[in-house]
């Protein structure tokens, strides 16, 4: 007795469902040299030098939870301007740094904070504490990598991506990279407190392929959640635009209370 066409078709569907799609690679085929892949990531990062955009930023943490609109201007390596906007699009807080000096104005208290551009100071507005260069890299779809680390490259078939593992003094950083387009997809850090980051919803903008969504989770050294999660979604980002250097220097408005901060974020007398 010959099987019916319906049975054969059903069997074909079941077999296809059980067979994962083959991985696709770029024109160079499968890469096996970790140093070469890192160079390709560097070249990709270099194609995005600046960014101007609005974004919706959602934060979940023990101390705060909610969604705000943010104006962002970022320029490599460490220049950053942020404005938190209210419902009417008016800034209620503004931060600027050129990578050396930091200024933050909070309208509600009419207070202007000034000091060195450290993670502690920049973190007064950011939901996670980051050095200016780290924040700029993240906003441009990149992450700083462990320096002077041992590097291993593997093919993560479950994730359908290359996996780069960087190891130094007990600290491990893993980066997942697309096998076909070599986009940085996500990263994690273990062995010290840090961030797990994923880049999603890539779109092409005049030669730049850019993630429209960035998810960040603060983690402890063992990878357990440290309590803060952030999701940023861009709206109509502009890449490699000329940015006025004045954006990255903030002066206190007339009548503002001025508070000087040290490197650790402590108020100076």
HUWOGI-V269426 format. One record per residue. N is the residue number from 1. OMEGA is omega in radians with two decimals (NA if undefined). D_FIRST is the distance of its C-alpha to the first C-alpha in Angstrom with 2 decimals. Layout:
n & omega & d_first
N & OMEGA & D_FIRST
N & OMEGA & D_FIRST
This chain:
n & omega & d_first
1 & -3.10 & 0.00
2 & 3.11 & 3.79
3 & 3.14 & 6.52
4 & 3.11 & 9.12
5 & 3.14 & 12.45
6 & 3.12 & 14.23
7 & 3.14 & 12.53
8 & 3.14 & 13.23
9 & 3.11 & 16.69
10 & 3.13 & 17.45
11 & 3.13 & 16.65
12 & 3.12 & 18.90
13 & -3.14 & 21.61
14 & 3.12 & 21.65
15 & 3.13 & 21.94
16 & -3.14 & 24.66
17 & -3.11 & 26.49
18 & -3.12 & 26.68
19 & 3.14 & 28.10
20 & 3.09 & 31.74
21 & 3.11 & 33.05
22 & 3.09 & 34.88
23 & 3.10 & 38.63
24 & -3.14 & 40.53
25 & 3.10 & 43.91
26 & -3.08 & 46.83
27 & 3.13 & 47.88
28 & -3.09 & 49.39
29 & -3.13 & 46.15
30 & 3.13 & 46.07
31 & 3.14 & 49.63
32 & -3.10 & 50.84
33 & -3.10 & 54.61
34 & -3.14 & 55.82
35 & 3.12 & 59.21
36 & 3.13 & 57.69
37 & 3.08 & 55.54
38 & 3.10 & 58.67
39 & 3.10 & 60.52
40 & 3.07 & 57.83
41 & 3.10 & 58.12
42 & -3.14 & 61.89
43 & 3.11 & 61.59
44 & 3.13 & 59.30
45 & -3.09 & 61.77
46 & -3.13 & 64.66
47 & 3.08 & 63.18
48 & -3.06 & 63.92
49 & -3.10 & 67.66
50 & -3.09 & 68.44
51 & 2.96 & 66.94
52 & -3.05 & 68.20
53 & 2.84 & 66.09
54 & -3.12 & 65.88
55 & 2.95 & 63.41
56 & -3.08 & 62.32
57 & 3.10 & 62.80
58 & -3.08 & 61.39
59 & 3.00 & 62.89
60 & 3.09 & 61.98
61 & -3.14 & 64.41
62 & -3.05 & 66.49
63 & -3.12 & 69.51
64 & 3.10 & 68.05
65 & 3.14 & 65.00
66 & -3.11 & 64.55
67 & 3.13 & 63.89
68 & 2.98 & 66.52
69 & -3.07 & 66.83
70 & 2.93 & 68.22
71 & -3.04 & 69.77
72 & 2.93 & 69.17
73 & -3.07 & 70.88
74 & -3.13 & 70.21
75 & 3.09 & 71.44
76 & 0.08 & 70.76
77 & -2.95 & 71.95
78 & 3.13 & 73.41
79 & -3.00 & 74.72
80 & 3.03 & 73.39
81 & 3.14 & 74.31
82 & 3.01 & 72.71
83 & 3.03 & 73.57
84 & -3.01 & 72.19
85 & 3.07 & 72.16
86 & -3.07 & 72.62
87 & -3.09 & 70.91
88 & 3.13 & 73.23
89 & 3.14 & 72.64
90 & 3.14 & 76.01
91 & 3.03 & 76.32
92 & 3.05 & 77.17
93 & 3.14 & 77.12
94 & 3.13 & 77.33
95 & 3.06 & 77.02
96 & 3.04 & 77.94
97 & 3.03 & 78.22
98 & -3.10 & 78.85
99 & 3.13 & 77.65
100 & 3.12 & 81.17
101 & -3.07 & 82.62
102 & 3.03 & 80.95
103 & 3.13 & 81.90
104 & 3.07 & 80.43
105 & 3.10 & 81.80
106 & -3.01 & 80.80
107 & -3.05 & 82.02
108 & -3.14 & 81.99
109 & -3.10 & 84.57
110 & -3.08 & 86.13
111 & 3.10 & 85.82
112 & 3.13 & 85.48
113 & -3.11 & 84.26
114 & 3.13 & 85.11
115 & 3.10 & 84.66
116 & -3.09 & 82.83
117 & 3.12 & 79.21
118 & 3.11 & 77.54
119 & -3.12 & 74.32
120 & -3.12 & 76.40
121 & 3.12 & 78.11
122 & 3.13 & 75.20
123 & 3.05 & 73.21
124 & 3.09 & 75.58
125 & 3.12 & 73.45
126 & 3.11 & 70.11
127 & 3.04 & 67.89
128 & -3.09 & 67.57
129 & 3.14 & 70.43
130 & 2.95 & 69.96
131 & -3.13 & 72.37
132 & -3.14 & 72.76
133 & 3.10 & 70.95
134 & -3.14 & 68.02
135 & 3.13 & 67.86
136 & 3.12 & 68.03
137 & -3.12 & 65.27
138 & -3.12 & 63.01
139 & 3.11 & 63.68
140 & 3.06 & 62.87
141 & -3.05 & 59.45
142 & 3.01 & 60.61
143 & 3.00 & 61.77
144 & -3.11 & 64.53
145 & 3.07 & 63.26
146 & 3.12 & 64.67
147 & 3.07 & 67.28
148 & -3.09 & 67.66
149 & 2.94 & 64.36
150 & -3.03 & 61.96
151 & 3.07 & 58.79
152 & 3.14 & 55.21
153 & 3.10 & 52.24
154 & 3.04 & 48.65
155 & 3.13 & 45.36
156 & -3.05 & 44.29
157 & 3.12 & 40.56
158 & 3.11 & 40.27
159 & -3.10 & 43.02
160 & -3.07 & 41.78
161 & 2.89 & 45.36
162 & 3.02 & 47.95
163 & 3.04 & 50.03
164 & 3.10 & 53.66
165 & 3.12 & 55.49
166 & -3.07 & 59.29
167 & 3.07 & 61.28
168 & 3.03 & 65.04
169 & 3.09 & 67.10
170 & 3.10 & 64.41
171 & -3.10 & 63.40
172 & 3.04 & 59.86
173 & 3.12 & 58.77
174 & 3.12 & 55.16
175 & 3.07 & 54.17
176 & -3.01 & 50.68
177 & 3.14 & 50.47
178 & -3.07 & 47.74
179 & -3.07 & 46.03
180 & -3.04 & 45.92
181 & 3.12 & 49.14
182 & 3.03 & 51.18
183 & 3.02 & 52.17
184 & -3.04 & 53.65
185 & 3.12 & 51.25
186 & 3.13 & 52.82
187 & 3.01 & 55.27
188 & -3.13 & 56.35
189 & 3.12 & 59.46
190 & -3.11 & 59.88
191 & 3.04 & 62.94
192 & 3.10 & 65.27
193 & -3.11 & 65.23
194 & -3.07 & 63.68
195 & 2.87 & 61.08
196 & -3.02 & 57.33
197 & 3.00 & 56.66
198 & 3.11 & 53.63
199 & -2.99 & 53.72
200 & 3.07 & 51.23
201 & -3.13 & 50.47
202 & 3.06 & 51.66
203 & -3.11 & 52.96
204 & 3.11 & 54.58
205 & 3.06 & 58.25
206 & 3.08 & 59.85
207 & 3.12 & 58.54
208 & 3.05 & 58.55
209 & -2.88 & 55.32
210 & 3.10 & 56.48
211 & 3.11 & 55.11
212 & -3.12 & 55.84
213 & 3.12 & 55.31
214 & 3.09 & 56.81
215 & -3.09 & 56.24
216 & 3.07 & 58.74
217 & 3.06 & 58.86
218 & -3.10 & 61.87
219 & 3.02 & 60.97
220 & -3.08 & 62.94
221 & -3.12 & 63.01
222 & 3.12 & 60.04
223 & 3.10 & 57.94
224 & -3.08 & 58.41
225 & 3.13 & 59.24
226 & 2.98 & 62.96
227 & -3.12 & 62.91
228 & 3.06 & 62.94
229 & -3.09 & 60.03
230 & 2.97 & 60.52
231 & -3.14 & 58.30
232 & 3.10 & 59.82
233 & -3.10 & 58.37
234 & 2.99 & 60.13
235 & 3.06 & 60.94
236 & 3.12 & 61.59
237 & 3.03 & 62.81
238 & -3.06 & 65.07
239 & 3.06 & 64.89
240 & 3.08 & 67.59
241 & 3.07 & 70.17
242 & -3.12 & 73.89
243 & 3.12 & 75.15
244 & 3.11 & 78.81
245 & 3.12 & 80.19
246 & 3.08 & 82.03
247 & -2.99 & 78.77
248 & 3.05 & 78.83
249 & -3.09 & 82.38
250 & 3.10 & 83.15
251 & 3.14 & 86.73
252 & 3.07 & 87.91
253 & 3.13 & 88.62
254 & 3.09 & 92.15
255 & -3.12 & 92.86
256 & 2.99 & 89.90
257 & -3.05 & 90.43
258 & 3.12 & 89.87
259 & 3.10 & 88.33
260 & -3.10 & 88.32
261 & 3.01 & 85.60
262 & -3.07 & 85.49
263 & -3.13 & 82.51
264 & 3.14 & 81.10
265 & 3.12 & 81.31
266 & 3.11 & 84.41
267 & 3.12 & 87.05
268 & 3.14 & 90.27
269 & NA & 93.61
